[in-house]
């Protein structure tokens, strides 16, 4: 069976295909740039969540970031080694560790925020301000992470 030009065009116009390739391009740029700070996108996300909400259990971080618990443990281990977070036991629940951001974690997160803002500006440069807001709004409707309590 031979593919017709209509089949190829239909494939290339699929939203799932477009979001995959555009998302991968954004991920590639952000991964490279954040690596210069010694962070990954998810590590930056953990620091952001901790700045916003204060100390959180690892399972709360996992849920709010839609990441596997094992991934969060690995990320928190690296952030702890770098001095960006600390873990402390929860006096109310010995099985629970709260992860807390340090002052140096706040500093690196602020630098990562500035870098991410620059990257987003460059990445979205082909779009008008109204188009950018429409894109953000539509993407947020498709995916809304759960917030920590």
Phi, psi and omega in degrees: 000133181261139178279133177271160178304328179296323179296315180295317179298317179299318178299311183292341179267351182297133180300321180296321177293312183298317179293328178294310184288322178290319178298319179294322178297317178296317180298315181301314181295312183294321179300314181296313184290316180292331178301330178297336176265358182081021181238155168256170177300317181290324176296319176299319178298318178298314179299321179296315179298318181291324176295320184288314191251353183083192183303136180225149172289154179300323179291330175292319176298317180301312180295313185292333180260000181055046181237149178299144180303319180296325177295316180296319178301313180298316180295315180296321176304312180294319179294325178292316177301324180282351180086015183269339177219161171232155174249141174218147180291148176273117182299335180276342182210102185297340180280348188256131171253130174267137177257131183231139180281145177263173177299319179291331174295320177296319181295313181292326178295321178295319177296319178294323177299314179299316179296316179297322177297317177299313180298317180297320178300314179294317184295321183266007182308324180292348183259149174286163177304320178294320178295322178299314181294322177296315179300311179302314182299315180294317179295321178294327176293328180282332181216118175233112179291154176283140181268146176296155179264000000 
